[in-house]
Amino acid sequence: MTSLREEDLIQIAENLYGTTGFFVSYQSSTGESLDIRPVPPVHPSQLTIEQTWPDVKTKPLLYTLNDGTAYLFMPVLNQGQYRIGPVLLQSALFRAHIQDKTFHDFYKVLTRTTENRLMHCAHFLYRLLTGEQLAAQDIQTESESQHPEVQIVADVPPHTAATAYMKAWEREQQIIEWISSGQSERLATTYSLPAYGEFGSLARHQPLRAEKNLLLGTVLLSARAAIRGGLEPDEAFMLSDRMIESIEAATSISELRNRHVKITVSFAEAVKEVQELRHSPHVLAAIRYIQQHLYEALSVSSISQAIHVSSNYLSVLFKEETGLPLARYVIRERIREAKRLLRSTDDSLLTISNKLHFSSQSHFSQAFKQTTGETPTHYRQSHRF
């Protein structure tokens, strides 16, 4: 094969970046680099893999780190090699909220992708450089066994750690609430995994095992929430078993992408089906409208107009099916949301009262105590993380 000129090597790299967003570098067999733009960011941990590239003679190497960053090394026969990356794997999991701004800035500029997409990139670039087909088994894979950990909440002031854990716990409570009330649409559109920072690692040096462990936890959490929402335990556990089998059968992290959302939505859909058997369409429509408009003014009249039935008909039907007058149900749901705000925010009682459309702070406090058996102030003091 004829050697590629420097301008050809640079053009290939820049075209690859323009197509994929992956940073590309080049190093000749004698250790010289080319001026390829943009220049990739340097990992804050000053990794050996960045300072001394592995010697890939004929086959590509996919190298992944414990923090979810990855590099693809591609040989240019008898000339040198390309390095694609760093990139951030789409399903990267981090041990805690990252506090170090240097790491934040580094992760923020990386293109997010998957192992499969990097593999496709390897096949394409190999064919372009050699004119030959690359067999899947010819792509080597390695993982960093040890490297310095990013600063985590355990290493920062206690009040910062408490805030991080509180946010994660509160998010979990919100997801439980949405599953148990069958709000699958809200889970599908609102709940998505962050790039980093809210999930722990349950197998520090085994990324695939760590992802599976977290998914198994999501299955268990979702099953319990669904049972609370009215799904029969046998049905919940049968659904859990199917999900667990599918998770354990996965052989790569990319297969598990977005599985957290799919799990929660599946259980919420099961709860919704139970609710549809339990309630008539008009009552279900009223319940869902209330859940979605708690921060707006609600009345029997406004709810009935929104779902296109008469106020008298809805009032009678709602009381028959739920055992609660419609207005009382609205107050109960507002109090449920108020409990969440008391646990997770520093909003004053007046602010919460106004947000949830109580007529006054006094009315809010009275309704809260009547529903929960304790005052809002006492609830906040005893339920803060």
C-alpha positions as CSV (number, residue, x, y, z in Angstrom):
1,M,0.0,0.0,0.0
2,T,1.3,3.5,-0.9
3,S,2.2,5.7,2.0
4,L,-0.3,8.5,2.7
5,R,1.0,12.1,2.5
6,E,0.7,14.4,5.5
7,E,-2.0,16.4,3.9
8,D,-4.0,13.2,3.2
9,L,-3.7,12.1,6.9
10,I,-4.8,15.5,8.1
11,Q,-7.7,15.6,5.7
12,I,-8.9,12.2,6.8
13,A,-8.7,13.2,10.4
14,E,-10.6,16.5,9.9
15,N,-13.3,14.9,7.8
16,L,-13.7,12.2,10.5
17,Y,-14.1,14.9,13.1
18,G,-16.6,16.8,10.9
19,T,-18.7,13.7,10.5
20,T,-18.7,12.2,14.0
21,G,-17.5,15.0,16.3
22,F,-14.8,12.7,17.6
23,F,-11.4,14.4,18.3
24,V,-8.7,12.9,16.2
25,S,-4.9,13.0,16.7
26,Y,-2.0,11.4,14.7
27,Q,1.4,10.1,15.7
28,S,4.0,8.8,13.3
29,S,6.0,5.6,14.0
30,T,8.9,7.9,15.0
31,G,6.7,9.7,17.6
32,E,6.0,12.9,15.5
33,S,2.5,14.4,15.6
34,L,0.6,16.3,12.9
35,D,-1.2,19.7,13.3
36,I,-4.8,18.4,13.3
37,R,-7.6,20.7,14.5
38,P,-9.4,20.9,16.8
39,V,-6.8,19.8,19.4
40,P,-8.3,17.2,21.8
41,P,-8.6,18.1,25.5
42,V,-6.2,16.5,27.9
43,H,-7.6,14.2,30.6
44,P,-7.2,16.0,34.0
45,S,-5.7,12.8,35.5
46,Q,-2.6,13.0,33.3
47,L,-3.1,9.5,32.0
48,T,-0.3,7.3,30.8
49,I,-2.4,6.2,27.9
50,E,-2.4,9.8,26.6
51,Q,1.3,10.4,27.2
52,T,2.5,7.1,25.8
53,W,0.3,5.6,23.1
54,P,0.0,1.8,22.9
55,D,1.8,0.3,19.9
56,V,-0.9,-0.9,17.6
57,K,0.8,-2.4,14.5
58,T,-2.0,-3.9,12.5
59,K,-5.3,-4.0,14.4
60,P,-7.4,-1.3,16.1
61,L,-7.5,-1.0,19.9
62,L,-10.5,0.3,21.9
63,Y,-9.3,1.5,25.3
64,T,-11.9,2.5,28.0
65,L,-11.4,4.1,31.4
66,N,-13.3,3.6,34.6
67,D,-14.8,7.1,34.4
68,G,-16.5,6.3,31.0
69,T,-14.0,8.0,28.7
70,A,-12.7,6.0,25.8
71,Y,-10.0,6.1,23.1
72,L,-9.8,4.2,19.8
73,F,-6.3,3.7,18.4
74,M,-6.1,3.0,14.6
75,P,-2.9,1.8,12.9
76,V,-1.8,3.4,9.6
77,L,0.3,0.6,8.2
78,N,4.1,1.3,8.3
79,Q,3.4,5.0,9.1
80,G,1.9,5.5,12.5
81,Q,-1.5,5.6,14.1
82,Y,-4.6,7.7,14.7
83,R,-6.1,8.2,18.1
84,I,-9.8,8.9,18.1
85,G,-10.9,10.5,21.4
86,P,-11.3,11.1,24.2
87,V,-15.0,10.5,23.9
88,L,-17.6,9.9,26.7
89,L,-19.5,6.7,26.6
90,Q,-23.3,7.3,26.5
91,S,-23.9,4.9,29.4
92,A,-21.0,6.2,31.5
93,L,-21.7,5.9,35.3
94,F,-20.0,8.0,37.9
95,R,-19.6,7.3,41.6
96,A,-21.0,10.6,42.8
97,H,-21.4,14.2,42.1
98,I,-18.2,15.5,40.6
99,Q,-17.0,18.6,42.5
100,D,-13.8,19.4,40.6
101,K,-14.3,22.1,38.0
102,T,-11.4,20.8,35.9
103,F,-13.1,17.4,35.5
104,H,-16.5,19.1,34.8
105,D,-15.0,21.2,32.0
106,F,-13.3,18.2,30.5
107,Y,-16.3,16.0,30.4
108,K,-18.5,18.8,29.1
109,V,-16.6,19.2,25.8
110,L,-16.5,15.5,25.0
111,T,-18.7,13.9,22.4
112,R,-21.0,11.3,23.9
113,T,-21.2,8.1,22.0
114,T,-21.4,4.3,22.4
115,E,-19.0,1.4,22.1
116,N,-20.9,0.2,19.0
117,R,-20.5,3.5,17.3
118,L,-16.7,3.5,18.0
119,M,-16.6,-0.1,16.6
120,H,-18.3,1.2,13.4
121,C,-15.8,4.0,13.2
122,A,-13.0,1.4,13.4
123,H,-14.5,-0.7,10.6
124,F,-14.9,2.4,8.4
125,L,-11.5,3.9,9.0
126,Y,-9.8,0.5,8.6
127,R,-11.5,0.0,5.2
128,L,-10.6,3.5,4.1
129,L,-6.9,3.1,5.1
130,T,-6.3,-0.5,3.9
131,G,-9.1,-1.3,1.4
132,E,-9.8,-4.5,3.5
133,Q,-12.7,-5.7,5.6
134,L,-12.0,-5.7,9.4
135,A,-13.4,-8.7,11.3
136,A,-15.2,-7.9,14.6
137,Q,-12.9,-10.1,16.6
138,D,-9.8,-8.2,15.3
139,I,-10.7,-5.1,17.3
140,Q,-8.7,-5.4,20.5
141,T,-10.3,-4.1,23.7
142,E,-8.6,-3.0,26.9
143,S,-9.7,-1.3,30.1
144,E,-7.9,0.9,32.6
145,S,-7.6,-1.3,35.7
146,Q,-6.5,1.5,38.0
147,H,-6.4,5.2,37.8
148,P,-6.9,8.1,40.2
149,E,-10.5,8.6,41.2
150,V,-12.3,11.9,40.6
151,Q,-13.0,13.9,43.7
152,I,-16.4,12.6,45.0
153,V,-18.9,13.8,47.6
154,A,-17.2,11.8,50.3
155,D,-14.2,14.1,49.9
156,V,-16.0,17.4,50.1
157,P,-17.6,19.3,53.0
158,P,-20.5,17.4,54.7
159,H,-23.1,19.9,53.7
160,T,-22.2,19.5,50.1
161,A,-22.4,15.7,50.3
162,A,-25.7,15.8,52.1
163,T,-27.1,18.0,49.3
164,A,-25.9,15.6,46.6
165,Y,-27.4,12.6,48.3
166,M,-30.6,14.4,49.1
167,K,-31.1,15.3,45.4
168,A,-30.5,11.7,44.4
169,W,-32.9,10.4,47.1
170,E,-35.5,13.0,46.2
171,R,-35.3,12.1,42.5
172,E,-35.8,8.4,43.5
173,Q,-38.9,9.4,45.4
174,Q,-40.3,11.3,42.4
175,I,-39.8,8.3,40.1
176,I,-41.5,6.0,42.7
177,E,-44.4,8.4,42.7
178,W,-44.7,8.5,39.0
179,I,-44.6,4.7,38.7
180,S,-47.1,4.1,41.4
181,S,-49.5,6.6,39.9
182,G,-49.1,5.2,36.3
183,Q,-47.6,8.3,34.9
184,S,-45.6,6.6,32.1
185,E,-45.7,9.6,29.8
186,R,-44.0,11.8,32.4
187,L,-41.3,9.2,33.0
188,A,-40.7,8.8,29.2
189,T,-40.4,12.5,28.6
190,T,-38.9,13.9,31.8
191,Y,-36.8,11.2,33.3
192,S,-33.5,10.7,31.6
193,L,-30.0,9.7,32.8
194,P,-27.5,12.4,33.3
195,A,-24.1,12.5,31.7
196,Y,-22.6,11.9,35.1
197,G,-23.1,12.5,38.7
198,E,-26.2,10.8,40.2
199,F,-25.5,7.1,40.2
200,G,-23.0,5.1,42.3
201,S,-20.7,2.4,41.1
202,L,-21.4,-1.1,42.4
203,A,-18.5,-2.8,40.7
204,R,-15.8,-0.2,40.4
205,H,-13.5,-1.9,37.9
206,Q,-16.1,-3.8,36.0
207,P,-18.2,-1.2,34.0
208,L,-20.6,-3.8,32.5
209,R,-21.2,-5.4,35.9
210,A,-21.7,-2.0,37.5
211,E,-24.3,-1.1,34.9
212,K,-26.1,-4.4,35.4
213,N,-26.2,-4.0,39.2
214,L,-27.7,-0.5,38.9
215,L,-30.3,-1.8,36.5
216,L,-31.2,-4.6,38.8
217,G,-31.7,-2.0,41.5
218,T,-34.0,0.0,39.2
219,V,-36.0,-3.2,38.6
220,L,-36.5,-3.9,42.3
221,L,-37.4,-0.2,43.0
222,S,-39.8,-0.1,40.1
223,A,-41.5,-3.4,41.1
224,R,-42.1,-2.2,44.7
225,A,-43.5,1.1,43.4
226,A,-45.8,-0.7,41.0
227,I,-47.2,-3.0,43.7
228,R,-47.9,0.2,45.8
229,G,-49.8,1.5,42.8
230,G,-52.0,-1.6,42.7
231,L,-50.2,-4.1,40.5
232,E,-50.5,-7.6,41.8
233,P,-47.2,-8.8,43.4
234,D,-47.2,-11.9,41.2
235,E,-47.5,-9.8,38.1
236,A,-44.8,-7.4,39.3
237,F,-42.3,-10.2,40.0
238,M,-43.0,-11.9,36.7
239,L,-42.3,-8.7,34.9
240,S,-39.1,-8.3,37.1
241,D,-37.9,-11.8,36.2
242,R,-38.2,-11.1,32.5
243,M,-36.3,-7.9,32.8
244,I,-33.6,-9.4,35.0
245,E,-33.0,-12.3,32.5
246,S,-32.7,-9.7,29.7
247,I,-30.2,-7.6,31.7
248,E,-28.0,-10.5,32.6
249,A,-27.9,-11.7,29.0
250,A,-26.4,-8.5,27.8
251,T,-22.7,-8.7,26.8
252,S,-21.9,-5.0,26.4
253,I,-22.8,-1.7,28.0
254,S,-24.3,-0.4,24.7
255,E,-27.0,-3.1,24.8
256,L,-28.2,-1.6,28.1
257,R,-28.4,2.0,26.9
258,N,-31.6,3.8,28.1
259,R,-32.7,0.6,29.9
260,H,-33.4,2.6,33.2
261,V,-36.1,4.6,31.4
262,K,-37.6,1.5,29.7
263,I,-37.8,-0.3,33.0
264,T,-39.6,2.5,34.8
265,V,-42.0,3.1,31.9
266,S,-42.9,-0.6,31.6
267,F,-43.9,-0.8,35.3
268,A,-45.8,2.5,35.1
269,E,-47.7,1.2,32.0
270,A,-48.6,-1.9,34.0
271,V,-50.0,0.2,36.8
272,K,-51.9,2.4,34.3
273,E,-53.6,-0.8,32.9
274,V,-54.7,-1.7,36.4
275,Q,-56.0,1.8,37.0
276,E,-58.0,1.6,33.8
277,L,-59.7,-1.5,35.0
278,R,-60.4,0.1,38.3
279,H,-61.7,3.5,37.1
280,S,-63.9,4.7,34.3
281,P,-62.3,6.8,31.5
282,H,-63.7,10.0,32.9
283,V,-62.3,9.5,36.4
284,L,-59.0,8.4,35.0
285,A,-58.9,11.5,32.9
286,A,-59.6,13.7,35.9
287,I,-56.9,12.0,38.0
288,R,-54.3,12.5,35.3
289,Y,-55.3,16.1,34.7
290,I,-55.0,16.8,38.4
291,Q,-51.6,15.2,38.6
292,Q,-50.3,17.3,35.7
293,H,-51.7,20.6,36.9
294,L,-51.1,20.7,40.6
295,Y,-49.3,24.1,40.3
296,E,-52.4,25.7,38.6
297,A,-55.7,26.8,39.9
298,L,-58.0,23.7,40.0
299,S,-61.7,23.5,40.7
300,V,-64.5,20.9,39.9
301,S,-65.6,23.3,37.1
302,S,-62.1,23.7,35.5
303,I,-61.4,20.0,35.7
304,S,-64.7,19.0,34.2
305,Q,-64.3,21.5,31.4
306,A,-60.8,20.2,30.6
307,I,-62.1,16.6,30.2
308,H,-65.4,17.6,28.6
309,V,-68.0,16.4,31.0
310,S,-70.5,18.1,33.3
311,S,-69.4,19.1,36.8
312,N,-72.3,17.3,38.5
313,Y,-71.7,14.1,36.6
314,L,-68.0,14.1,37.3
315,S,-68.5,14.9,41.0
316,V,-70.9,12.0,41.5
317,L,-68.8,9.5,39.5
318,F,-65.5,10.5,41.1
319,K,-66.9,10.1,44.6
320,E,-68.4,6.7,43.7
321,E,-65.2,5.3,42.3
322,T,-62.5,6.8,44.6
323,G,-64.5,7.3,47.8
324,L,-63.3,11.0,47.9
325,P,-65.0,14.2,46.8
326,L,-63.2,15.7,43.8
327,A,-62.2,18.8,45.7
328,R,-60.8,16.7,48.6
329,Y,-58.8,14.6,46.2
330,V,-57.2,17.7,44.8
331,I,-56.2,18.8,48.3
332,R,-54.7,15.4,49.0
333,E,-52.6,15.5,45.9
334,R,-51.5,19.1,46.7
335,I,-50.4,18.0,50.2
336,R,-48.5,15.1,48.7
337,E,-46.6,17.5,46.5
338,A,-46.1,19.9,49.4
339,K,-44.5,17.0,51.4
340,R,-42.0,16.6,48.5
341,L,-41.2,20.3,48.5
342,L,-40.8,20.4,52.3
343,R,-38.3,17.5,52.0
344,S,-36.3,18.7,49.1
345,T,-36.4,22.5,49.0
346,D,-35.9,25.5,51.4
347,D,-39.1,27.2,50.2
348,S,-41.0,28.9,53.0
349,L,-44.4,27.7,54.0
350,L,-45.9,30.8,52.4
351,T,-44.1,30.1,49.1
352,I,-45.3,26.5,49.0
353,S,-48.8,27.6,49.9
354,N,-48.9,30.1,47.1
355,K,-47.3,27.7,44.6
356,L,-49.9,25.1,45.3
357,H,-52.8,27.5,45.3
358,F,-54.0,27.3,48.9
359,S,-56.0,30.3,49.8
360,S,-53.6,31.2,52.6
361,Q,-50.6,29.9,54.6
362,S,-53.0,29.2,57.5
363,H,-55.3,27.2,55.2
364,F,-52.3,25.2,53.9
365,S,-51.1,24.4,57.4
366,Q,-54.6,23.4,58.5
367,A,-55.1,21.1,55.5
368,F,-51.6,19.6,55.9
369,K,-52.2,18.7,59.5
370,Q,-55.6,17.3,58.8
371,T,-54.1,15.1,56.1
372,T,-50.9,14.0,57.6
373,G,-51.4,14.4,61.4
374,E,-48.5,16.9,61.8
375,T,-47.7,20.5,61.0
376,P,-45.7,21.4,57.9
377,T,-42.8,22.7,60.1
378,H,-42.6,19.4,62.1
379,Y,-42.8,17.3,58.9
380,R,-39.9,19.3,57.4
381,Q,-37.8,18.9,60.6
382,S,-38.3,15.2,60.8
383,H,-38.0,14.3,57.2
384,R,-35.1,16.3,55.9
385,F,-32.2,14.1,54.8
